[in-house]
Amino acid sequence: MPKNLRLGNEITLPVGVDERTVVVRSGDRTLKLWDDYVFIPDTNKMRILDDDALNADRLIRITYEKLY
């Protein structure tokens, strides 16, 4: 997501995301679950914890598979 489309550090993902398949990247760097971001499946929200990733001019790319 481009920096200007993010709502602070929280991102809402579509319903049905398989949390085991979520991969978050900032530029070439892969962010780590619980260290750099958290995913709350009941709300389909992801919170980026890594300030460097949020403040960088790089895109944050999120890939995932859906359960249905």
N, C-alpha and C positions, 0 to 999 in steps of 0.2 A: 504494500500500500504506500502510495506517495505520502510524504511527511504532512502535506496540507490536508489530507483526507482522514488522518487519524484523529480520534477523539481522546486526547490525552494519551494514557497508556493502555486503554481498553479497546478491544476489537470484538465485534459480535460476528460469529460465524453462523452459517446456515444450520437449520435443524437437521439432525441425523448424521453429524460428523462422527466418524470412528476415531475416538481420542487416541487410539494406539497408532494411527497412521499420520498424525499431525507432525509436520516438519516446518520449523520457522527459521528463516535465513535473513540476515542483515548483510547485504552485499554478498561476499563470498563466505562469510562466517555462518556456521550453523549454531543457533541458540539452543541451550540445554534446558529441558523441562525442570522446573523447580529452582534452578539457579538463575536463568535468564527470563523465563516466562512461566506462567501457570495457566492451565486450561480448566475451566469449571464446566463440566459437561451438562449439568442440570440447567444451566442458563445459556449455554453455547457461547460463553464469553471467554476471551483470552486476555490476560493482563501481561503486558511486557514489563519486566522488572529491571532490565538492563538499560540504564540511562544512556550509555554510549550508543546503543542501537537506536534509541528514540531520538537522540539529538544529532545523529549523523545525517548527512545528505544522501545516504543510500536508501534504496527501497527496502522495505520489510516484505519478504515474500513468504506466504503461508501456503503449503500444499497439504492435502488431506484426501481421504476417501470417505464416501458416505456409506452408511449402513443400509439405507433404503432410499 
